[in-house]
Amino acid sequence: MSHLDTLFGLSGQCAIVTGASSGLGRDAARALAKGGADLGLVARRADRLEELAKEIRDEFGVRACAAPADITDSAELERAFDRVEGELGPLDILLGAAGIAELGRAERHKREKWDRVVAVNLTAAFESSQLMGRRLIDQGRPGSIIHISSVVGSRGNPIHRAIGYTVTKGGLDNLVRQLAIEWASHGIRVNAIAPSYFPTEMTVDPEIGDVRSDQKARMETFTPMARLGREGELETAVLFLAAPGSSYVTGAVVPVDGGWTAW
Ligand SMILES: NC(=O)c1ccc[n+]([C@@H]2O[C@H](COP(=O)([O-])OP(=O)(O)OC[C@H]3O[C@@H](n4cnc5c(N)ncnc54)[C@H](OP(=O)(O)O)[C@@H]3O)[C@@H](O)[C@H]2O)c1
């Protein structure tokens, strides 16, 4: 085994990934599989998850299964955890990437939009962390929890008016910090990754198959590297935070943002 494998290798570990049916969650799942982890994939679109599970098994030779669930339904979420654990064995890593954004000016932002965003981005992130943490504590095993936050977790968003989104990402950063403190003595590390803009279903206009050019120009203006993130550019952060060699890293929010937060 090479020194890099000792530091970053995830072989023999089992990860559950929420939001694995598209975008950054899909990329993160592939990164963990490349590191050697077995994968349980969670989101609502079962066909996408089955497709990715097959792709991961064929490409990386690890075990992978789909566990479709609406993570805002506590019972469904718990069933998804049970299913993955039943199929793959005890869980070591939770990667929480499920998230939604609802646009609208703050003064007109409808309560239903607010509730939807809080339910996915914050409450489900808490409940999935809790399901993971409780299992690890009961089993007396260490583990790693990683959530995908955002650069707007630590500041306002100058491009999109999405008050619920910004507030939930701020909450998520502090969820991570609080859990890191509470669970450090159990060997459970809790961290987040804070990306700036990446082209995904969340940001791409389906009619043109790209981020709208006026928005892209504004995103680039706020990014010292003057470009959006690219597929694969989250991988090293995911592997770093999941890696056994990062045993002293907890409560961190790691930016992957082309310098967005450096201003
Ligand atoms: N793209 C960016 O520029 C950017 C920047 C910073 C942070 N982020 C964050 O990165 C994460 C991933 O976003 P993305 O850009 O990859 O967006 P995306 O492509 O729209 O992916 C969102 C994922 O969340 C899942 N999801 C949404 N609601 C769900 C629910 N109720 N139950 C289960 N799964 C649900 C979706 O799956 P189903 O629809 O199949 O359920 C999908 O897999 C989010 O937390 C987002 O806030 C994105």
The ligand as a Gaussian input file, in Angstrom:
#p B3LYP/6-31G(d) Opt

LIG

0 1
 N      -24.260000      24.181000      -7.826000
 C      -23.754000      25.152000      -7.100000
 O      -23.323000      26.184000      -7.624000
 C      -23.673000      25.021000      -5.598000
 C      -22.904000      25.945000      -4.904000
 C      -22.793000      25.845000      -3.527000
 C      -23.433000      24.831000      -2.872000
 N      -24.192000      23.918000      -3.544000
 C      -24.850000      22.861000      -2.780000
 O      -24.461000      21.610000      -3.287000
 C      -25.480000      20.651000      -3.005000
 C      -25.812000      19.919000      -4.298000
 O      -26.401000      20.839000      -5.192000
 P      -26.253000      20.734000      -6.770000
 O      -25.759000      22.026000      -7.264000
 O      -25.567000      19.484000      -7.112000
 O      -27.801000      20.692000      -7.172000
 P      -28.662000      19.589000      -7.901000
 O      -27.965000      19.068000      -9.094000
 O      -30.006000      20.229000      -8.059000
 O      -28.744000      18.409000      -6.825000
 C      -29.567000      18.468000      -5.702000
 C      -29.701000      17.072000      -5.150000
 O      -30.531000      17.126000      -3.976000
 C      -31.489000      16.079000      -4.073000
 N      -32.690000      16.428000      -3.330000
 C      -33.384000      17.588000      -3.367000
 N      -34.472000      17.515000      -2.588000
 C      -34.479000      16.255000      -2.041000
 C      -35.359000      15.563000      -1.172000
 N      -36.469000      16.124000      -0.671000
 N      -35.054000      14.282000      -0.833000
 C      -33.936000      13.695000      -1.331000
 N      -33.061000      14.308000      -2.151000
 C      -33.345000      15.562000      -2.510000
 C      -31.762000      15.946000      -5.577000
 O      -32.250000      14.658000      -5.884000
 P      -33.747000      14.281000      -6.328000
 O      -34.316000      15.438000      -7.070000
 O      -33.552000      13.061000      -7.179000
 O      -34.461000      13.982000      -5.062000
 C      -30.355000      16.113000      -6.129000
 O      -29.675000      14.879000      -6.094000
 C      -26.657000      21.441000      -2.434000
 O      -26.662000      21.336000      -1.040000
 C      -26.351000      22.858000      -2.851000
 O      -26.920000      23.800000      -1.989000
 C      -24.323000      23.991000      -4.904000

